[in-house]
């Protein structure tokens, strides 16, 4: 199945449940879960995305790292 076909199927199914608030809530909850799983899977990040994320976290926290070990500990704590 192509991406276009999958998108059409998802939209078709969403139109079926659009009138049922309970089903919409369940769908939204499941979609949030899928998004969280995708974001948690760091293997899907490119090297550039990974280092950009590290840089943003460093800027937001104001932390400076004096060694790779400290950087590694910080990244694992995220």
Sine and cosine of phi, psi and omega as CSV:
sin_phi,cos_phi,sin_psi,cos_psi,sin_omega,cos_omega
0.00,0.00,0.70,-0.71,-0.01,-1.00
-0.99,0.14,0.23,-0.97,0.04,-1.00
-0.87,0.50,-0.65,0.76,0.01,-1.00
-0.89,0.46,-0.67,0.74,0.02,-1.00
-0.92,0.40,-0.65,0.76,0.03,-1.00
-0.90,0.44,-0.68,0.73,0.05,-1.00
-0.87,0.50,-0.69,0.73,0.01,-1.00
-0.89,0.45,-0.67,0.75,0.01,-1.00
-0.90,0.44,-0.70,0.72,0.02,-1.00
-0.88,0.48,-0.73,0.69,0.00,-1.00
-0.90,0.44,-0.63,0.77,0.04,-1.00
-0.88,0.47,-0.72,0.70,0.02,-1.00
-0.91,0.40,-0.60,0.80,0.04,-1.00
-0.90,0.44,-0.60,0.80,0.01,-1.00
-0.92,0.40,-0.50,0.87,0.02,-1.00
-0.94,0.35,-0.65,0.76,-0.06,-1.00
-1.00,-0.04,-0.01,1.00,-0.10,-1.00
-0.86,0.51,-0.45,0.89,-0.03,-1.00
-1.00,0.09,-0.17,0.98,-0.07,-1.00
-0.94,-0.34,0.96,-0.27,-0.06,-1.00
-0.87,0.50,-0.63,0.78,-0.01,-1.00
-0.89,0.45,-0.70,0.72,0.03,-1.00
-0.91,0.42,-0.62,0.79,0.04,-1.00
-0.90,0.44,-0.64,0.76,0.04,-1.00
-0.89,0.46,-0.69,0.72,0.02,-1.00
-0.89,0.45,-0.67,0.75,0.02,-1.00
-0.90,0.44,-0.69,0.72,0.00,-1.00
-0.89,0.45,-0.66,0.75,0.02,-1.00
-0.89,0.46,-0.70,0.72,0.00,-1.00
-0.92,0.40,-0.65,0.76,0.03,-1.00
-0.90,0.44,-0.64,0.77,0.06,-1.00
-0.88,0.48,-0.63,0.77,0.02,-1.00
-0.89,0.45,-0.69,0.72,0.03,-1.00
-0.88,0.47,-0.68,0.74,0.01,-1.00
-0.89,0.45,-0.68,0.73,0.00,-1.00
-0.89,0.46,-0.65,0.76,0.04,-1.00
-0.89,0.45,-0.68,0.73,-0.01,-1.00
-0.90,0.43,-0.69,0.73,0.00,-1.00
-0.92,0.39,-0.52,0.86,-0.02,-1.00
-0.97,0.23,-0.34,0.94,-0.03,-1.00
-0.99,0.11,1.00,0.01,-0.06,-1.00
-0.93,0.36,-0.24,0.97,0.03,-1.00
-0.92,0.40,-0.33,0.94,-0.01,-1.00
-1.00,0.07,-0.10,1.00,0.02,-1.00
-0.99,0.15,0.62,-0.78,0.16,-0.99
-0.97,0.25,0.25,-0.97,0.02,-1.00
-0.87,0.50,-0.66,0.75,0.01,-1.00
-0.89,0.47,-0.69,0.72,0.01,-1.00
-0.90,0.43,-0.65,0.76,0.00,-1.00
-0.86,0.50,-0.77,0.64,-0.04,-1.00
-0.94,0.35,-0.50,0.87,0.09,-1.00
-0.91,0.41,-0.64,0.77,0.02,-1.00
-0.91,0.41,-0.66,0.75,0.04,-1.00
-0.89,0.46,-0.70,0.72,-0.01,-1.00
-0.89,0.46,-0.69,0.73,0.03,-1.00
-0.88,0.48,-0.68,0.73,0.01,-1.00
-0.90,0.44,-0.65,0.76,0.01,-1.00
-0.90,0.44,-0.69,0.72,0.00,-1.00
-0.90,0.44,-0.67,0.75,-0.02,-1.00
-0.93,0.38,-0.58,0.81,-0.04,-1.00
-1.00,0.01,-0.31,0.95,-0.04,-1.00
0.96,0.28,0.24,0.97,-0.06,-1.00
-0.99,0.17,0.54,-0.84,0.14,-0.99
-0.88,-0.48,0.65,-0.76,-0.04,-1.00
-0.93,-0.36,0.82,-0.58,-0.02,-1.00
-0.99,-0.10,-0.08,1.00,0.06,-1.00
-0.40,-0.92,0.31,-0.95,0.05,-1.00
-0.88,0.47,-0.58,0.81,-0.02,-1.00
-0.89,0.46,-0.67,0.74,0.03,-1.00
-0.91,0.41,-0.64,0.77,0.06,-1.00
-0.89,0.45,-0.70,0.72,0.01,-1.00
-0.88,0.48,-0.68,0.73,0.03,-1.00
-0.88,0.47,-0.67,0.74,0.00,-1.00
-0.90,0.45,-0.73,0.68,-0.02,-1.00
-0.87,0.48,-0.68,0.73,0.00,-1.00
-0.91,0.42,-0.43,0.90,0.00,-1.00
-0.99,0.17,-0.20,0.98,-0.03,-1.00
-0.95,0.31,0.00,0.00,0.00,0.00
